[in-house]
């Protein structure tokens, strides 16, 4: 059985692909290798498994419906994991059209192809950012998330709604995963850990927004991948029970489901920075700034559903995860830590 992973040259997509291949699965990867950040990093990720006999790679954009349909028709995947997206909260303020094109038009093409090819299960990436202006903590899938604060989060909330409609109309099983601040080796250069490490090593100031009062539910990449693997076999089914007076935002009468995947342990941003300092044995030069538009002060994942149904238990502590990232960074960029 072939598994299709979109965004297979991305941070999460490449880690998942590597794991699936290690388990003996046949994986087909799709990625457009765009220039949102250095394409060389994306190519380096894929080079770890490009020669694996159980891997096929297609360099196409999800917005190219014709080419996407050709791949689907050729490989006939039974499981699709859609991780391809235009990411980043702040970039969505500068270039919103990129998010509409990639995250909405591209996702609609995925949905259409899944229906036409009778896919057994579509698992797709959402984000903790959909909780937006929610103030109740921890964030639960069973609470409404109707006040996104960025174009990025709005586009991902749209994905959840689009998936619901397709699940209802075509009986397509879909599961959306709200990721919480994923970090680790091979991560994205636009994310905090990458920026912090680079700036501290280069003796440059790091910008810390909200005057350092952020807390984040940082989730290590291996724990994210483990969560995705568990979800693959938890295919949502139609359920005749439905409370019309109080519908549940996380479930449906249709084969549709939403799960949080997080660490369930918010960490102050200052502690995160200190973890980097401890590994590098070097103090950060910090430039404190106000909260950015579109950002939220805190994130905190309620993962009780994943724990209850799938026995999900994130294992990686911040100190260990940050150390693994810094070790990867210094090795990948051939940087020597000067004590």
PyMOL commands that set and color helices and strands:
alter all, ss='L'
color gray80, all
select helices_A, chain A and resi 11-22+39-47+65-75+91-94+96-116+128-131+151-170+192-201+209-212+221-232+269-280+304-310+318-332
alter helices_A, ss='H'
color red, helices_A
select strands_A, chain A and resi 2-6+26-30+55-58+79-82+121-127+174-179+182-183+205-208+215-216+219-220+256-261+267-268+285-288
alter strands_A, ss='S'
color yellow, strands_A
deselect
rebuild
show_as cartoon
